[in-house]
Amino acid sequence: MDQYPSMSRRSHSPRFVRPAFHVVPGLLLIALWILPVTYVGFTNRPVPMTGRYLNHMWRISCLFPRRSNTWADYFYQVRTEGGVDWLEVPHEHLGEMRPFGAGNRLHRIMAQGGGDRNREAVLKSAAWFVKRQYELRHPDEPVVVEVRFVRRRYPVGSPALVATGGPWVIPELSEIPESRRTVWRQYRFEDRDAAEEERSREPKP
């Protein structure tokens, strides 16, 4: 016979846990973060009656829906009529403003301009831009008949991304081994394309 029945019963009884202590943080997370971010992301509208500061935070959260696995630098080359070698076009000749760090607006277009449906049309327009800028700076040379975009990709966490201190500086294409760069896009401009481009620049009635 158990000499201490009350103590035995007490040892096997479940311990009482206050449910509010565990539920409240979860409800706050859902109410103050998950639901507002979902609302802002799907509707592209501020959450009513919540203030400018909170809506600003929620909008920033919706800017990066996917993590980046790689970082890329882009380079631009042209080949003139009758030429064999590819000639590099310096980044400075294609835009002096740097609104996106080391890269100019063209770099941003290479990275994600145009979305999925009209991306190819946007990239071909960028190739026309490179062609025109080169011909404007070299009026005595033959016309450009081909443009290509060369890409160098760095996996996130690569030692090459932290090789030097300070702000990121796009290296010269000659500094990148050929085994680590790829021809990403290449466009050839025929006479028909040139005629269409001239017509597109004519003023419309």
C-alpha positions in Angstrom: 0.0 0.0 0.0 1.3 3.4 -1.0 2.3 5.4 2.1 2.0 8.7 0.3 -0.9 8.5 -2.1 -1.4 12.2 -2.5 2.2 12.7 -3.6 2.0 9.8 -6.1 -1.1 11.3 -7.7 0.5 14.7 -7.9 3.7 13.4 -9.7 1.7 11.8 -12.5 -0.7 14.7 -13.2 0.1 17.0 -16.2 1.6 20.3 -15.5 -0.7 23.2 -16.2 0.6 25.6 -18.9 -1.0 29.0 -19.6 -2.0 28.9 -23.2 -2.0 32.7 -23.5 1.7 32.9 -23.0 2.4 30.9 -26.2 -0.6 32.1 -28.3 -0.1 35.9 -27.9 3.3 36.1 -29.7 2.0 34.1 -32.6 -1.1 36.2 -32.9 1.0 39.4 -32.8 3.3 38.0 -35.6 0.3 37.1 -37.8 -1.5 40.4 -37.1 1.4 42.8 -37.3 3.6 41.1 -39.9 2.3 38.2 -42.0 -1.2 39.6 -42.8 0.0 43.2 -43.6 2.9 42.1 -45.8 0.6 39.7 -47.7 -2.0 42.4 -48.1 0.6 45.0 -49.4 2.2 42.5 -51.7 -0.9 41.4 -53.4 -2.8 44.7 -53.6 0.1 47.1 -53.9 -1.8 49.4 -51.5 -1.1 50.7 -48.0 -2.9 49.0 -45.1 -5.6 51.5 -44.0 -5.3 53.4 -40.7 -1.9 52.0 -39.8 0.4 55.0 -40.4 3.1 55.8 -42.9 6.0 54.2 -41.0 4.5 50.7 -40.7 3.4 50.8 -44.3 6.9 51.8 -45.3 8.4 48.8 -43.5 5.8 46.4 -45.0 6.5 47.7 -48.6 10.3 47.2 -48.1 9.6 43.6 -47.1 7.8 43.0 -50.4 10.8 44.3 -52.5 12.8 41.1 -52.1 10.5 38.1 -52.5 13.4 35.8 -53.5 16.9 35.5 -52.3 19.8 36.0 -54.8 22.1 33.2 -55.5 24.5 35.0 -57.8 25.8 38.4 -58.6 26.8 39.4 -62.1 28.8 42.0 -63.9 28.1 42.8 -67.6 30.3 44.0 -70.4 29.5 45.3 -73.9 31.4 44.5 -77.1 30.9 45.5 -80.7 32.2 44.3 -84.0 32.3 46.7 -86.9 31.7 46.0 -90.6 34.6 44.1 -92.1 36.2 43.6 -88.7 37.2 40.4 -87.0 38.0 41.4 -83.4 35.4 42.3 -80.8 35.9 45.8 -79.3 34.9 46.6 -75.8 32.7 49.6 -75.1 33.6 51.2 -71.7 30.9 51.5 -69.2 31.5 55.3 -69.0 30.5 55.6 -72.6 27.1 54.2 -71.9 26.1 56.3 -68.9 27.9 58.3 -66.3 25.2 58.1 -63.6 25.5 55.3 -61.1 22.1 55.0 -59.5 22.6 51.3 -58.6 26.0 51.3 -57.0 28.8 50.4 -59.4 26.4 49.8 -62.3 24.7 52.3 -64.5 21.1 52.1 -65.9 22.2 49.7 -68.6 23.5 47.3 -66.0 20.1 47.3 -64.3 18.4 46.5 -67.6 20.8 43.6 -68.1 20.0 42.3 -64.6 16.2 42.3 -64.8 14.8 44.8 -67.2 11.7 43.9 -69.1 10.4 41.0 -67.1 9.9 37.6 -68.7 7.5 38.3 -71.5 9.2 41.2 -73.3 12.8 40.7 -71.9 14.2 39.9 -75.3 12.8 43.0 -76.9 14.2 45.1 -74.1 17.7 43.6 -74.5 17.7 44.1 -78.2 16.8 47.8 -77.7 19.8 47.9 -75.3 22.0 46.5 -78.0 20.8 49.2 -80.4 21.7 51.7 -77.7 25.2 50.3 -77.5 25.6 50.4 -81.2 24.5 54.0 -81.5 26.7 55.2 -78.7 29.8 53.6 -80.2 29.1 55.0 -83.7 28.5 58.5 -82.2 31.9 58.3 -80.5 33.7 56.8 -83.5 32.2 58.5 -86.6 35.2 57.7 -88.8 35.0 53.9 -88.2 32.8 51.4 -90.1 29.3 50.9 -88.8 28.6 48.4 -86.0 27.1 45.2 -87.3 27.2 43.1 -84.2 26.8 43.7 -80.4 27.2 41.1 -77.7 26.8 41.2 -73.9 29.3 39.3 -71.9 28.5 38.2 -68.3 30.6 37.3 -65.4 28.7 35.6 -62.5 29.8 35.3 -58.9 28.0 32.9 -56.5 26.9 34.5 -53.3 29.7 34.0 -50.8 32.4 33.7 -53.4 35.8 34.9 -52.3 36.0 37.1 -55.4 33.3 39.3 -54.0 35.4 40.2 -51.0 38.7 40.3 -52.7 39.2 44.1 -52.0 37.8 46.5 -49.4 35.6 49.5 -50.1 32.8 49.9 -52.6 32.5 47.4 -55.5 34.3 48.4 -58.7 33.5 46.6 -61.9 36.7 45.0 -63.1 38.1 45.4 -66.6 37.0 42.6 -69.0 40.7 41.8 -69.7 41.1 41.0 -65.9 38.5 38.2 -66.1 39.7 34.8 -67.4 37.9 33.6 -70.4 36.8 30.4 -68.5 34.9 32.6 -66.1 32.9 34.7 -68.6 30.2 33.8 -71.0 28.6 35.4 -74.0 25.2 36.0 -72.7 23.5 37.7 -75.7 24.6 38.4 -79.2 22.8 40.5 -81.9 23.5 41.0 -85.5 22.1 44.1 -87.3 21.1 43.6 -90.9 20.2 46.3 -93.4 16.5 45.6 -92.9 17.0 46.2 -89.1 18.8 49.4 -89.8 16.0 50.6 -92.0 13.4 49.8 -89.4 15.4 51.6 -86.8 15.6 54.7 -89.0 11.9 54.7 -89.5 11.2 54.3 -85.8 13.2 57.5 -85.2 11.3 59.5 -87.8 8.8 62.0 -86.3 5.2 60.7 -86.6 2.6 63.0 -88.2 
